[in-house]
Amino acid sequence: MPGDRFELYDPPAFEQGTAVISRKDVRNDGTFPGARMGEVLIRKGDVGYVHSVGTYLNRFYVYGVEFI
């Protein structure tokens, strides 16, 4: 069954330092200080760099990305 496969069975798709491109606009949900709720923080097409790779629920990779 496809839903039973853990992403962690494979290596991460991105490594630290890899350039990535935002596929969607990202808006402030109220947790980013100094910006109004709903304000666009990252625009579709903006370039960022992976600075950390973690895991969630021992099943999925989570990527920390810095957009400049």
Backbone bond lengths (Angstrom), bond angles and torsions (degrees), N, CA, C in turn:
res aa  C-N    CA-C-N  psi(-1)  N-CA   C-N-CA  omega(-1)  CA-C   N-CA-C  phi
1 M - - - 1.448 - - 1.535 108.61 -
2 P 1.349 119.97 128.63 1.466 122.44 -175.68 1.527 113.86 -58.49
3 G 1.322 119.15 -34.59 1.455 121.70 -178.14 1.519 113.42 -70.54
4 D 1.341 117.63 -12.55 1.458 121.15 -179.71 1.525 112.51 -86.45
5 R 1.305 117.98 -10.95 1.464 121.02 -177.23 1.519 109.91 -78.66
6 F 1.327 116.03 130.88 1.457 121.49 178.04 1.518 109.40 -91.67
7 E 1.311 116.39 133.98 1.460 121.56 177.68 1.528 110.72 -59.39
8 L 1.338 116.87 -30.91 1.465 121.01 -176.39 1.522 113.31 -70.70
9 Y 1.330 118.00 -6.99 1.461 120.16 175.11 1.527 110.48 -65.39
10 D 1.326 116.54 -25.01 1.463 122.60 -178.30 1.521 109.89 -110.46
11 P 1.329 118.07 161.11 1.470 119.56 175.83 1.530 110.32 -66.82
12 P 1.341 117.63 159.52 1.469 120.02 178.87 1.529 111.19 -58.61
13 A 1.312 116.24 148.09 1.467 121.58 178.55 1.523 111.24 -70.84
14 F 1.350 116.98 -27.94 1.459 122.15 -177.75 1.521 109.57 -129.49
15 E 1.332 116.85 144.62 1.461 122.36 176.52 1.519 109.05 -108.64
16 Q 1.330 116.54 165.35 1.457 120.74 176.69 1.519 109.54 -56.28
17 G 1.337 115.07 136.11 1.457 121.11 179.44 1.515 114.46 90.90
18 T 1.320 118.07 -9.69 1.460 121.81 179.67 1.527 110.26 -69.66
19 A 1.325 116.72 132.83 1.465 121.15 175.40 1.525 108.62 -77.98
20 V 1.332 115.87 135.50 1.464 121.81 178.17 1.522 108.78 -131.10
21 I 1.319 116.58 158.34 1.461 122.24 -178.96 1.523 108.60 -121.11
22 S 1.330 116.00 133.03 1.464 121.12 178.79 1.523 109.86 -66.80
23 R 1.314 116.61 130.33 1.463 121.74 179.17 1.517 112.04 -89.76
24 K 1.342 116.96 -12.89 1.465 121.72 -178.73 1.520 109.55 -146.09
25 D 1.327 116.07 160.73 1.461 120.42 169.34 1.526 108.13 -67.55
26 V 1.332 115.99 142.93 1.465 121.42 176.14 1.517 107.38 -117.38
27 R 1.330 116.27 124.22 1.466 121.91 -178.16 1.525 110.48 -107.19
28 N 1.326 114.95 153.17 1.459 120.85 177.22 1.528 109.41 -69.15
29 D 1.318 115.92 124.44 1.468 120.70 177.59 1.524 111.47 -93.10
30 G 1.332 115.59 10.35 1.455 120.78 -179.64 1.511 113.26 103.01
31 T 1.329 117.54 -4.14 1.462 120.66 -178.23 1.524 113.16 -99.29
32 F 1.327 118.08 -6.28 1.471 121.18 178.75 1.523 108.29 -98.60
33 P 1.348 117.46 113.21 1.467 119.89 -176.58 1.526 112.42 -69.01
34 G 1.315 115.38 146.82 1.459 120.83 175.60 1.513 114.64 87.14
35 A 1.317 117.45 0.81 1.467 121.13 177.98 1.526 108.22 -129.28
36 R 1.324 115.73 144.91 1.464 120.26 178.36 1.528 110.69 -67.22
37 M 1.309 115.41 149.85 1.458 120.13 175.64 1.532 108.79 -62.08
38 G 1.314 117.05 131.23 1.457 122.17 -179.07 1.519 113.90 91.10
39 E 1.325 117.56 -10.88 1.465 121.20 179.30 1.530 109.52 -67.58
40 V 1.336 116.66 138.82 1.464 120.87 178.72 1.526 108.41 -72.65
41 L 1.332 115.76 123.94 1.462 121.89 178.85 1.523 111.55 -97.43
42 I 1.323 116.04 -37.04 1.462 122.24 -178.78 1.524 107.31 -133.44
43 R 1.309 116.71 128.57 1.470 121.63 179.69 1.532 110.32 -92.00
44 K 1.321 115.20 149.56 1.457 120.94 173.73 1.524 108.03 -53.93
45 G 1.331 116.26 130.17 1.459 121.17 179.58 1.515 114.34 95.94
46 D 1.349 117.68 -11.36 1.468 120.09 177.39 1.529 109.78 -64.80
47 V 1.339 116.04 145.43 1.462 122.21 -179.30 1.522 109.54 -98.34
48 G 1.323 115.61 135.73 1.454 122.09 175.58 1.517 109.32 -135.28
49 Y 1.333 115.42 172.18 1.462 121.30 -178.63 1.522 109.74 -127.54
50 V 1.319 116.35 132.73 1.460 121.33 178.87 1.522 108.11 -67.10
51 H 1.345 116.49 124.95 1.463 119.02 177.97 1.522 111.96 -113.52
52 S 1.341 117.98 -13.58 1.464 119.82 175.97 1.524 109.84 -154.60
53 V 1.322 114.47 152.92 1.457 121.61 176.52 1.524 106.86 -129.38
54 G 1.327 116.24 121.14 1.459 121.29 179.03 1.512 109.94 -127.16
55 T 1.321 115.52 -169.96 1.457 120.06 178.84 1.522 110.02 -131.69
56 Y 1.308 115.59 159.61 1.460 123.03 178.11 1.523 107.71 -132.21
57 L 1.318 116.12 126.53 1.467 123.12 178.91 1.524 112.76 57.41
58 N 1.331 117.31 25.48 1.470 121.53 -176.92 1.520 112.17 50.13
59 R 1.333 114.88 32.75 1.460 119.81 -177.25 1.528 113.21 -136.02
60 F 1.334 116.97 -34.84 1.462 121.32 -173.80 1.525 110.87 -123.33
61 Y 1.325 116.41 150.48 1.461 121.30 170.18 1.521 109.33 -83.40
62 V 1.314 115.61 144.26 1.461 123.06 175.36 1.521 106.15 -126.02
63 Y 1.322 116.63 130.44 1.458 121.44 -176.22 1.520 110.51 -110.96
64 G 1.334 116.04 129.47 1.456 121.29 170.61 1.517 107.04 -89.97
65 V 1.319 116.89 122.92 1.468 121.29 -175.98 1.517 109.21 -125.06
66 E 1.326 116.35 132.77 1.465 121.88 175.08 1.519 108.34 -103.30
67 F 1.324 115.71 121.16 1.462 121.16 176.97 1.516 108.00 -98.17
68 I 1.338 115.82 133.17 1.468 120.41 -177.27 1.516 110.56 -119.59
